[in-house]
Amino acid sequence: MTVDGFVYRVDCRLRPFGDSGPLVVNFNHIEDYLHSHGREWERYAYVKARVMYGAEEDKQRFEQMVSAFVYRKYIDFGVINTLREMKGLIAQQIIKKGNVDNIKLGIGGIREIEFIVQFFQLVHGGRNPALQTRKIIQGFEQIEIAGYLEKSEVEALLYAYKFLRRVENRIQMAEDMQTHVLPKQQEARLLLAQSMGYEELNSFERELQTQRDNVNRIFNKIHGDDVGNDEDDYETLWDKLTSLSEDDSVDTSGISDYKDFDHVLEKLRLLIDGSAYRHQDHEGRERLRKFIPCFLRELKQVESPALVIDRLFLLLQSILRRSVYLVLLYENQDVLKQLIAVTSSSPWIASHITSYPLLLDELVVRSEQDYLLTKEQIGKQFNDEVLSHKGLEYDAILERVRLFKHARELRVACADVLGKIPLMKVSDQLSWTAEVVIDGCVKYLEQQFDPVMEGNMAVIAFGKLGGIELSYGSDLDLVYISKNENQIDYPADIKVPYIVKATKFAQRLTQMLALQTVSGKLYDVDMRLRPDGESGPMVPHFSFVQDYYQTRAWTWEIQALVRARCVAGSLQVKQQFEQMRRQILCQPRDAKTLAQEVINMRAKMLETKASKTSGIFHLKNDEGGITDIEFMVQYAILAHAHKDMELCEYSDNVRLLERLAGGGFISSSMATEITDIYCRFRNIMHRIALQAKKPEVSDAEYQAERSVVRDCWQRILGE
């Protein structure tokens, strides 16, 4: 302070250890402080921390250090309790100082808006880097995009924030000091109202109260003030269970009309007797104590509590070791309800989440837009969650890619069992996810491991991915194709032969897709459909591939081309492959010879793959099943494509059948019958996959459909 006043009020109390800490600290000191002593409320403060002055390398070091402190790798619902404590302390200060009219710290004030955006940043920011912003308005925009709040709620909060900040500015202009308290004098209040554009004080105060009420309502929704306290009976039950000896009986008074309750109690006692519970610390046990009553109440609502608790038992044992997931579940009733709903419908989902508990985060917010993404939207998510993280080790990238794929697959499965998306959309979402993952892995390897390979190789998908018909747990039939040697701009100073580089690149790509890590694997990859099969080169040049299909390929390999398409890599190779595919498929063929070759191949498959159990129908392999339909379509394309090149445009069976009918090669009624049966069989296979079973059903239930398929087979192939 001088005779001319001062420049700024400066507050240094946010330094390590506050007023008792040194004014200047070195990097090691602050890093140790954040790691060992940093408190949850400081994470809220550090969301808005940025370097104002210093060397660029120091700035980067500080930002990395703070980011690691603020943002967790997992969804962190442990910050809810901190939010409640901070709100409680502020409320006490309001009462103590009488600051009811404080538009910053008071109920529904600016601080509550800041807490809301910071809460979502702390909870989700580690997994959603777009939330890692210091700007409140940008933060709310990302919260809306992610679906954590409704659009109307975000709009209400942003309007209230701008309104309250204008009020704050007007107060501070009038007082010429940093204050957030509304003036007490009526005259001053009227002047404030008029400065805000209101002629009357009452209309301004009504609007102010409306905005504060809107903020407080959403704030209370987030930190759980609206959760009831009618769980006493279940809380008491858990306390009884944890205090009983092994042979004591359980007093269940106050709990009635609970189906399978004896079985549920047995499972809870097993949980208590397990090593995971015995090794829990006090905080973990308290979190479990809060979780169990919520879990029991929701479990009571399902048709078979015994079935659900059996499926979730291993998950409960697993998350006892990371009890923050218990917080996620008891703080978010909708998440818990969704977990119970989807696991009661699908043991596959239960097993999937048990294997990867991180995926519990994916049940937090699920809007319709999140279930049905375009391929471009999925690609953007992959870029944001995987490729945008520069400087990560290869192993860390592997884990991020796996988490991305598992999360997308879980979202689709949940939407599927809850009836939110139809069969064709399920396959689209799973296929697009696989394409994005393959393309993303190719780009990562080109950038990080071998820039020389950029744009020189393409990935061709056959089978289910080629036909955009991927299901849960499907493997990938892939073939890698390189540009011709004379088209490759290979640097002269690199002594390693190109074919060696290309092979190593393909091996690394296959490893990224198929390697088993702590987060599981992405896909099983089958490369036997490449020219000359396992004895052929891993990355053949395009001219080699073209010559192979023109001179040496078996009929079944030409059939496979019907369901082939490029899914990643070189645009030039993609165009060459598409042109070659059309050329090969459109070659004139003798219909009788072709039919006999297709029939012979199908007969061999029936000998080796058909079900040997009487009364059982394997939906894919048995006569009258999916493979028969696929062979019919492939035969029809190969027999007629030379008359109509448009038959080669698509690779999925449904659109191929539409084209065959549109060209008059089969009747519209036949195409409709086959399509309906094909989609029905695939839908059943999806359902069975989610039940973690083989695609086998009772033969008696599907005699009519099998009969139609056999009849169509005879009419198309003339057998």
C-alpha positions in Angstrom: 0.0 0.0 0.0 1.4 3.4 -1.0 -0.1 6.9 -1.1 -1.4 5.9 -4.6 -3.2 2.8 -3.2 -2.3 -0.8 -4.2 -2.4 -2.8 -7.4 -4.0 -6.1 -6.3 -5.0 -7.9 -3.2 -2.8 -11.0 -3.0 -3.6 -14.2 -1.2 -0.9 -16.8 -0.8 -2.7 -19.2 1.6 -3.2 -21.9 -1.1 0.6 -22.7 -1.0 1.7 -26.0 0.6 0.8 -26.0 4.3 -0.9 -22.6 4.0 0.2 -19.8 6.3 2.7 -22.1 8.1 4.5 -23.1 4.9 7.3 -21.3 3.2 6.4 -18.6 0.7 8.6 -20.0 -2.0 8.9 -23.8 -2.5 10.8 -25.9 -5.1 9.2 -28.5 -7.4 10.2 -31.5 -5.3 8.6 -29.9 -2.2 5.3 -29.2 -3.9 5.2 -32.5 -5.6 5.8 -34.3 -2.3 3.2 -32.2 -0.7 0.5 -32.9 -3.3 1.3 -36.6 -3.2 1.5 -37.1 0.6 -0.5 -34.2 2.1 -2.8 -32.8 -0.6 -6.4 -32.7 0.5 -9.5 -33.2 -1.5 -10.6 -29.6 -1.3 -7.3 -28.6 -2.8 -8.0 -30.6 -5.8 -11.0 -28.3 -6.4 -8.8 -25.3 -6.1 -6.1 -26.7 -8.4 -8.6 -27.2 -11.2 -8.1 -23.5 -11.9 -4.4 -23.3 -11.3 -2.2 -22.1 -14.2 1.4 -20.8 -14.5 1.5 -17.0 -15.0 5.3 -16.7 -15.2 8.3 -19.0 -15.7 10.3 -21.0 -18.1 8.4 -23.2 -20.6 9.9 -26.5 -19.2 8.9 -25.4 -15.7 5.4 -24.6 -16.9 5.0 -28.1 -18.4 6.4 -29.8 -15.3 4.0 -27.9 -13.1 1.0 -28.7 -15.3 1.8 -32.4 -15.4 2.3 -32.5 -11.6 -1.0 -30.7 -11.0 -2.9 -32.8 -13.6 -1.8 -36.0 -11.9 -3.0 -34.6 -8.5 -6.4 -33.3 -9.7 -7.5 -35.9 -12.3 -7.7 -39.6 -11.4 -7.4 -42.3 -14.1 -10.7 -43.7 -12.9 -14.1 -42.1 -12.3 -13.7 -40.7 -8.8 -16.9 -40.4 -6.9 -15.0 -40.1 -3.7 -15.1 -36.3 -4.2 -18.8 -36.3 -3.4 -18.1 -36.4 0.4 -15.6 -33.6 0.0 -18.2 -31.5 -1.8 -20.6 -32.1 1.0 -18.0 -31.2 3.7 -17.1 -28.0 1.8 -20.8 -27.1 1.4 -21.3 -27.7 5.2 -18.4 -25.5 6.1 -19.7 -22.7 3.9 -23.2 -23.1 5.4 -21.7 -22.7 8.8 -19.9 -19.6 7.8 -23.2 -18.2 6.3 -25.0 -18.8 9.6 -22.0 -17.5 11.7 -21.6 -14.3 9.7 -25.2 -13.8 8.7 -24.2 -13.9 5.0 -27.6 -15.0 3.7 -27.4 -12.3 1.0 -23.9 -13.3 -0.1 -24.3 -14.1 -3.8 -21.0 -15.9 -4.0 -21.0 -18.1 -0.8 -24.7 -18.1 -0.1 -27.3 -20.7 -1.1 -27.5 -20.9 -4.9 -24.6 -18.6 -5.3 -21.6 -18.4 -7.6 -19.6 -20.9 -5.5 -22.2 -23.6 -5.9 -22.0 -23.2 -9.7 -18.2 -23.4 -9.5 -18.5 -26.5 -7.4 -20.9 -28.2 -9.9 -18.5 -27.8 -12.8 -15.5 -28.7 -10.7 -17.3 -31.7 -9.4 -17.8 -33.2 -12.8 -14.2 -32.2 -13.8 -12.8 -34.1 -10.8 -15.1 -37.1 -11.2 -14.7 -37.6 -14.9 -11.8 -35.5 -16.0 -9.2 -38.3 -15.8 -11.1 -40.3 -18.4 -12.5 -37.4 -20.4 -9.7 -34.9 -21.1 -12.1 -32.5 -22.7 -13.2 -31.6 -19.2 -9.7 -30.5 -18.2 -10.4 -26.8 -18.7 -10.1 -23.8 -16.3 -13.0 -22.0 -18.0 -16.4 -22.5 -16.4 -18.4 -21.9 -19.6 -16.3 -24.3 -21.6 -16.5 -26.8 -18.8 -20.3 -26.7 -18.8 -20.3 -27.1 -22.6 -18.3 -30.4 -22.2 -20.5 -31.5 -19.4 -23.5 -31.2 -21.7 -21.8 -32.9 -24.6 -20.9 -35.9 -22.3 -24.5 -36.0 -21.0 -23.7 -35.6 -17.3 -26.4 -32.9 -17.1 -29.4 -32.3 -19.2 -29.2 -29.5 -21.7 -31.9 -27.5 -19.9 -29.9 -27.8 -16.6 -26.7 -26.6 -18.3 -28.5 -23.7 -19.9 -30.1 -22.7 -16.5 -26.7 -22.8 -14.8 -24.9 -20.8 -17.4 -27.7 -18.2 -17.4 -27.6 -18.0 -13.6 -23.8 -17.8 -13.6 -23.7 -14.8 -16.0 -26.6 -13.2 -14.1 -24.9 -13.5 -10.7 -21.5 -12.4 -12.1 -23.1 -9.2 -13.4 -24.7 -8.6 -10.0 -21.3 -9.2 -8.4 -19.7 -6.7 -10.7 -22.4 -4.1 -10.0 -22.0 -4.5 -6.2 -18.2 -4.1 -6.4 -18.5 -1.1 -8.7 -20.8 0.6 -6.2 -18.8 -0.4 -3.1 -15.3 0.0 -4.8 -14.2 -3.1 -2.9 -14.2 -6.8 -3.2 -17.6 -7.8 -1.7 -20.3 -10.3 -2.6 -23.0 -9.2 -0.2 -26.2 -7.5 -1.4 -26.5 -4.0 0.0 -28.8 -3.7 3.1 -30.1 -0.2 2.4 -33.3 -0.1 0.3 -31.9 2.8 -1.8 -28.7 1.0 -2.6 -30.7 -2.2 -3.6 -32.9 -0.2 -5.9 -29.9 1.3 -7.5 -28.4 -2.2 -8.0 -31.7 -3.4 -9.6 -31.8 -0.4 -12.0 -28.1 -1.0 -12.9 -29.2 -4.6 -13.8 -32.0 -3.2 -16.1 -34.9 -3.6 -13.7 -37.1 -0.6 -12.9 -38.6 -2.2 -9.8 -36.7 -3.7 -6.9 -39.3 -6.5 -6.4 -38.9 -7.8 -10.0 -35.1 -7.9 -9.6 -35.2 -9.7 -6.3 -37.7 -12.3 -7.7 -35.4 -12.9 -10.6 -32.4 -13.2 -8.3 -34.2 -15.7 -6.1 -35.3 -17.7 -9.1 -31.7 -18.0 -10.4 -30.4 -19.0 -6.9 -33.2 -21.6 -6.5 -32.3 -23.1 -9.9 -28.6 -23.4 -8.9 -29.3 -24.8 -5.5 -31.8 -27.4 -6.9 -29.2 -28.8 -9.3 -26.4 -28.5 -6.7 -28.5 -30.6 -4.2 -29.3 -33.1 -6.9 -25.6 -33.6 -7.6 -24.3 -34.1 -4.0 -27.3 -36.2 -3.0 -29.3 -34.0 -0.6 -32.4 -35.3 -2.2 -31.7 -38.9 -1.3 -34.1 -40.2 1.4 -33.1 -42.0 4.6 -35.5 -44.9 4.6 -32.9 -47.6 4.7 -32.8 -48.2 8.4 -33.8 -51.8 8.3 -31.1 -52.8 5.8 -28.5 -50.8 7.6 -29.4 -52.5 10.8 -29.2 -55.9 9.0 -25.7 -55.2 7.8 -24.6 -54.2 11.3 -26.0 -57.4 12.6 -24.3 -59.5 10.0 -20.9 -58.0 10.6 -21.1 -58.5 14.4 -22.3 -62.2 14.4 -20.2 -65.2 14.9 -20.2 -68.0 12.3 -23.0 -70.1 13.9 -25.3 -67.3 15.0 -28.6 -66.8 13.2 -29.7 -63.5 11.7 -32.5 -61.4 13.1 -34.4 -60.2 10.0 -37.2 -58.4 11.8 -38.4 -55.4 9.9 -37.7 -57.0 6.5 -40.5 -58.8 4.8 -41.7 -59.9 1.4 -38.1 -60.4 0.1 -37.8 -63.1 -2.5 -34.8 -65.4 -2.2 -33.7 -63.6 1.0 -32.1 -66.7 2.6 -29.8 -67.1 -0.5 -29.0 -63.3 -0.4 -28.1 -63.5 3.3 -25.9 -66.5 2.6 -24.0 -64.6 -0.1 -23.6 -61.6 2.2 -22.1 -63.8 4.9 -19.7 -65.3 2.3 -18.7 -61.7 1.4 -17.9 -61.0 5.1 -16.0 -64.2 5.5 -13.9 -63.5 2.4 -10.3 -62.3 2.5 -11.1 -59.1 0.6 -13.4 -57.9 3.4 -11.0 -59.0 6.1 -8.2 -56.9 4.6 -10.3 -53.8 4.1 -9.4 -50.7 5.9 -11.8 -48.6 8.0 -12.7 -46.3 5.1 -13.5 -49.3 2.8 -15.7 -50.9 5.4 -17.6 -47.7 5.9 -18.2 -47.4 2.2 -19.4 -51.0 2.1 -21.7 -50.3 5.0 -23.3 -47.5 3.0 -23.5 -49.5 -0.2 -25.1 -52.7 1.1 -28.5 -51.1 2.2 -28.8 -49.4 -1.2 -27.9 -52.7 -3.0 -30.5 -54.7 -1.0 -33.2 -52.3 -1.7 -32.6 -52.4 -5.4 -32.1 -56.1 -5.4 -35.5 -56.6 -3.9 -37.1 -55.1 -7.0 -35.9 -57.7 -9.5 -37.6 -60.9 -10.4 -34.8 -63.2 -9.2 -32.5 -61.6 -6.5 -30.7 -64.9 -6.1 -29.7 -65.0 -9.8 -28.5 -61.4 -9.7 -26.4 -61.7 -6.5 -24.8 -64.9 -7.9 -23.8 -63.0 -11.0 -22.5 -60.0 -9.1 -20.8 -61.7 -6.2 -17.4 -61.9 -7.9 -17.7 -58.2 -8.9 -18.5 -57.3 -5.2 -15.5 -59.2 -4.0 -13.3 -57.5 -6.7 -14.4 -53.9 -5.9 -13.8 -54.3 -2.2 -10.2 -53.8 -3.1 -11.0 -50.5 -4.7 -13.8 -49.2 -2.6 -14.2 -46.0 -4.6 -16.5 -48.0 -6.9 -18.8 -48.6 -3.9 -19.1 -44.9 -3.6 -20.0 -44.6 -7.3 -22.8 -47.1 -6.8 -24.3 -45.9 -3.6 -24.1 -42.2 -4.6 -25.7 -43.0 -8.0 -28.9 -44.9 -7.6 -29.5 -44.8 -11.4 -26.1 -46.5 -12.0 -26.9 -49.2 -9.4 -30.3 -49.8 -10.9 -28.8 -50.1 -14.4 -26.1 -52.5 -13.1 -28.7 -54.8 -11.6 -31.0 -54.5 -14.6 -28.3 -55.4 -17.2 -26.7 -58.2 -15.2 -30.1 -59.8 -14.5 -30.6 -59.9 -18.3 -27.1 -61.0 -19.3 -24.4 -63.1 -17.5 -22.0 -61.9 -20.3 -22.4 -58.3 -19.1 -21.9 -59.4 -15.5 -18.7 -61.3 -16.5 -17.5 -58.4 -18.6 -17.8 -55.9 -15.8 -16.3 -58.3 -13.3 -13.3 -58.7 -15.5 -12.9 -55.0 -16.0 -14.5 -53.1 -13.0 -13.3 -49.8 -14.6 -16.3 -50.3 -16.9 -18.7 -49.5 -14.0 -17.9 -45.9 -15.0 -19.7 -46.6 -18.3 -23.0 -47.0 -16.5 -22.9 -43.5 -15.1 -24.6 -41.6 -17.9 -26.2 -43.3 -20.9 -28.2 -41.1 -23.2 -29.8 -42.3 -26.4 -27.1 -40.3 -28.3 -24.4 -42.2 -26.6 -25.8 -45.5 -27.6 -26.1 -44.7 -31.3 -23.0 -42.9 -32.4 -21.8 -42.5 -36.0 -18.5 -44.0 -37.0 -17.1 -40.4 -37.1 -18.3 -39.8 -33.5 -16.7 -43.1 -32.3 -13.5 -42.1 -34.1 -13.5 -38.7 -32.4 -13.9 -40.4 -29.0 -11.0 -42.8 -29.8 -8.8 -39.8 -30.7 -9.8 -37.9 -27.5 -9.4 -40.9 -25.2 -6.4 -42.6 -26.8 -4.4 -40.8 -29.5 -4.6 -37.3 -28.0 -2.5 -38.5 -25.0 1.0 -37.7 -26.2 4.1 -39.2 -24.6 2.4 -42.3 -23.2 4.4 -45.5 -23.2 3.3 -48.3 -25.5 1.9 -50.4 -22.7 -0.2 -47.5 -21.5 -1.6 -47.0 -25.0 -2.5 -50.7 -25.1 -4.5 -50.4 -21.9 -6.3 -47.3 -23.2 -7.2 -49.0 -26.4 -8.6 -52.0 -24.6 -10.5 -49.9 -22.1 -12.0 -47.9 -25.1 -13.1 -51.1 -26.9 -14.5 -52.8 -23.7 -16.4 -49.6 -22.8 -18.0 -49.2 -26.2 -18.9 -52.9 -26.3 -20.5 -52.7 -22.9 -22.6 -49.6 -23.8 -23.9 -51.4 -26.9 -24.7 -54.5 -24.9 -26.5 -52.5 -22.2 -28.6 -50.8 -24.8 -29.2 -54.1 -26.5 -30.6 -55.9 -23.4 -32.6 -52.9 -22.4 -34.2 -52.9 -25.8 -32.9 -49.4 -26.8 -31.4 -50.4 -30.1 -32.4 -52.9 -32.8 -30.2 -55.8 -34.1 -28.9 -54.0 -37.2 -27.7 -51.1 -35.1 -26.0 -53.4 -32.6 -23.9 -54.9 -35.4 -23.2 -51.4 -36.9 -22.0 -50.1 -33.5 -19.7 -53.1 -32.9 -18.4 -53.1 -36.4 -17.7 -49.4 -36.5 -15.9 -49.7 -33.1 -13.7 -52.4 -34.5 -12.9 -50.3 -37.6 -12.1 -47.3 -35.5 -9.8 -49.3 -33.2 -8.0 -50.9 -36.2 -7.6 -47.5 -38.0 -6.5 -45.9 -34.7 -3.9 -48.5 -34.1 -2.5 -48.2 -37.6 -2.2 -44.4 -37.2 -0.5 -44.8 -33.8 2.0 -47.2 -35.2 2.7 -45.0 -38.2 3.3 -42.0 -35.9 5.2 -43.6 -33.1 7.0 -46.7 -34.5 7.5 -46.4 -38.2 6.6 -43.2 -40.2 8.1 -44.9 -43.3 5.0 -47.1 -43.4 2.5 -44.2 -43.5 0.1 -44.7 -46.3 1.8 -47.8 -47.7 -0.4 -50.6 -46.3 -4.2 -51.3 -46.1 -6.2 -53.6 -43.8 -8.9 -55.7 -45.4 -11.7 -57.2 -43.3 -13.5 -60.4 -44.3 -16.3 -62.3 -42.6 -18.4 -60.6 -40.0 -16.5 -57.4 -39.9 -16.3 -57.3 -43.7 -20.1 -57.8 -43.8 -20.6 -55.1 -41.0 -22.2 -57.9 -38.9 -19.9 -58.1 -35.9 -21.3 -59.6 -32.7 -20.1 -59.8 -29.1 -16.8 -61.6 -28.9 -16.5 -62.0 -32.6 -13.0 -62.5 -34.0 -11.5 -60.5 -36.9 -10.6 -62.0 -40.3 -8.0 -59.6 -41.5 -5.6 -59.5 -44.5 -2.8 -56.9 -44.9 -2.0 -55.6 -48.4 0.9 -53.4 -49.3 1.4 -51.0 -52.3 3.4 -52.4 -55.2 7.1 -51.8 -54.8 7.3 -49.2 -57.6 4.6 -47.2 -55.8 6.4 -47.0 -52.5 8.4 -43.9 -51.8 11.0 -45.7 -49.7 13.9 -43.5 -48.4 17.3 -44.5 -49.8 19.1 -44.0 -46.6 17.1 -46.8 -44.8 19.0 -50.0 -45.2 16.3 -52.4 -43.9 14.4 -53.9 -46.9 10.8 -52.6 -47.2 9.3 -56.1 -46.9 11.0 -56.6 -43.5 9.7 -53.3 -42.3 6.2 -54.1 -43.6 6.2 -57.5 -41.9 7.3 -56.1 -38.6 4.7 -53.3 -38.8 2.0 -55.9 -39.5 3.2 -58.1 -36.6 3.1 -55.1 -34.2 -0.4 -54.2 -35.4 -1.6 -57.8 -34.9 0.0 -57.7 -31.4 -1.8 -54.4 -30.5 -5.1 -56.1 -31.5 -4.7 -59.6 -30.1 -2.2 -59.3 -27.2 -3.5 -60.4 -23.8 -2.8 -57.7 -21.2 -4.1 -57.0 -17.7 -7.0 -55.3 -19.4 -7.7 -58.4 -21.5 -7.4 -58.5 -25.3 -9.2 -56.6 -28.1 -9.9 -59.3 -30.6 -8.8 -62.7 -31.7 -7.3 -62.1 -35.2 -7.4 -64.7 -37.9 -5.1 -64.0 -41.0 -5.5 -67.3 -42.8 -7.6 -65.8 -45.6 -4.6 -64.1 -47.0 -3.2 -65.4 -50.4 -1.7 -68.9 -49.9 -3.0 -68.9 -46.3 -0.5 -69.5 -43.5 2.3 -70.2 -46.0 1.9 -66.9 -47.8 3.6 -63.6 -47.0 2.1 -61.6 -44.1 2.0 -58.4 -46.2 1.8 -59.3 -49.9 2.1 -56.6 -52.5 -1.1 -55.7 -54.3 0.0 -57.1 -57.6 0.7 -60.5 -55.9 -2.8 -60.4 -54.4 -4.4 -59.6 -57.8 -2.5 -62.3 -59.6 -3.5 -64.8 -56.9 -7.2 -64.1 -57.2 -7.1 -64.2 -61.0 -5.1 -67.4 -61.4 -5.0 -69.6 -58.3 -7.7 -68.8 -55.7 -10.2 -71.5 -54.8 -13.9 -70.9 -55.2 -14.4 -70.6 -51.5 -11.8 -67.8 -51.4 -13.7 -66.0 -54.2 -16.9 -66.4 -52.1 -15.1 -64.8 -49.2 -14.4 -61.7 -51.4 -18.2 -61.1 -51.5 -17.9 -60.1 -47.8 -14.6 -58.2 -48.0 -13.8 -54.5 -47.7 -11.0 -52.2 -46.7 -11.3 -50.9 -43.1 -8.1 -49.0 -42.5 -4.8 -47.8 -44.1 -3.7 -46.6 -47.5 -6.4 -44.9 -49.6 -4.6 -45.9 -52.8 -4.5 -49.6 -51.8 -8.2 -49.4 -50.8 -9.2 -48.1 -54.2 -7.0 -50.7 -56.0 -8.5 -53.5 -53.8 -12.1 -52.4 -54.5 -11.5 -52.3 -58.2 -9.9 -55.7 -58.1 -12.7 -57.1 -56.0 -15.3 -56.0 -58.5 -13.3 -57.3 -61.4 -12.9 -60.8 -59.8 -16.6 -61.0 -58.6 -17.9 -59.9 -62.0 -16.0 -62.6 -64.1 -18.5 -64.8 -66.0 -18.8 -68.2 -64.5 -20.6 -71.5 -65.5 -23.5 -71.6 -63.1 -23.7 -75.4 -62.9 -20.0 -75.8 -62.1 -20.1 -72.9 -59.6 -23.2 -74.4 -57.9 -21.5 -77.8 -57.6 -18.4 -76.3 -56.1 -20.4 -74.3 -53.5 -22.5 -77.5 -52.7 -19.3 -79.6 -52.2 -17.8 -77.0 -49.9 -20.9 -76.7 -47.9 -21.1 -80.5 -47.6 -17.5 -80.6 -46.2 -18.4 -78.0 -43.6 -21.5 -79.9 -42.5 -19.3 -83.0 -42.0 -16.9 -81.2 -39.7 -19.0 -78.4 -38.0 -22.6 -79.4 -37.9 -24.2 -80.4 -34.5 -24.0 -84.0 -33.6 -26.6 -83.9 -30.9 -30.1 -85.0 -31.7 -32.8 -82.3 -31.3 -30.3 -79.5 -31.3 -30.0 -76.8 -34.0 -26.8 -74.9 -34.3 -27.9 -71.6 -35.7 -24.8 -71.0 -37.8 -23.4 -74.4 -38.8 -26.3 -76.7 -39.2 -28.3 -77.2 -42.4 -30.9 -74.5 -42.9 -28.9 -72.1 -40.8 -27.0 -68.9 -41.3 -24.1 -70.4 -43.3 -26.6 -71.8 -45.8 -28.0 -68.3 -46.3 -24.6 -66.8 -46.6 -23.6 -69.4 -49.2 -26.8 -68.9 -51.2 -26.1 -65.1 -51.4 -22.5 -65.6 -52.3 -23.4 -68.1 -55.1 -26.0 -65.7 -56.5 -23.5 -62.8 -56.5 -20.8 -64.9 -58.3 -23.3 -66.3 -60.7 -24.9 -63.0 -61.8 -22.5 -60.1 -61.0 -21.2 -60.2 -64.6 -24.7 -59.1 -65.7 -25.0 -56.3 -63.0 -21.9 -54.8 -61.4 -24.1 -53.1 -58.8 -24.4 -56.5 -57.1 -20.8 -56.0 -55.8 -21.4 -52.6 -54.2 -22.2 -53.9 -50.7 -20.7 -56.6 -48.5 -23.5 -57.2 -46.0 -26.1 -59.9 -46.7 -29.2 -57.9 -46.1 -28.3 -55.3 -48.7 -27.0 -58.0 -51.1 -30.3 -59.7 -50.9 -32.0 -56.4 -51.7 -29.8 -55.9 -54.7 -30.4 -59.5 -55.9 -34.2 -58.9 -55.7 -33.9 -55.4 -57.3 -32.0 -56.9 -60.3 -34.6 -59.7 -60.7 -32.2 -62.5 -59.9 -34.3 -63.8 -57.1 -38.0 -62.9 -56.3 -38.8 -60.1 -53.9 -40.8 -62.6 -51.8 -37.9 -64.9 -51.5 -35.5 -62.1 -50.6 -37.9 -60.9 -47.9 -38.3 -64.5 -46.5 -34.6 -65.1 -46.4 -33.8 -61.6 -44.9 -36.4 -62.1 -42.1 -35.1 -65.5 -41.2 -31.4 -64.3 -41.4 -32.1 -61.4 -39.1 -34.1 -63.5 -36.7 -31.3 -66.1 -36.5 -28.7 -63.3 -35.9 -30.9 -61.7 -33.3 -31.2 -65.0 -31.4 -27.4 -65.5 -31.7 -26.9 -62.0 -30.1 -29.3 -62.9 -27.3 -27.5 -66.2 -26.7 -24.0 -64.5 -26.8 -25.2 -62.2 -24.0 -26.2 -65.3 -22.1 -22.6 -66.6 -22.5 -23.9 -69.8 -24.3 -23.3 -71.6 -27.6 -25.6 -70.6 -30.5 -27.7 -73.8 -30.1 -31.5 -74.0 -29.8 -34.2 -76.6 -29.9 -34.5 -78.0 -33.4 -38.3 -78.4 -33.0 -38.8 -74.7 -32.6 -37.2 -73.7 -35.9 -38.4 -76.5 -38.3 -40.4 -74.0 -40.3 -37.5 -71.5 -40.8 -35.1 -74.3 -41.7 -37.6 -75.7 -44.2 -37.8 -72.3 -45.9 -34.0 -72.0 -46.1 -33.7 -75.5 -47.6 -36.4 -74.8 -50.2 -34.6 -71.5 -51.2 -31.3 -73.3 -51.4 -32.8 -75.8 -53.9 -34.4 -73.1 -55.9 -31.3 -70.9 -56.1 -28.5 -73.6 -56.5 -30.7 -76.1 -58.3 -29.7 -79.0 -56.0 
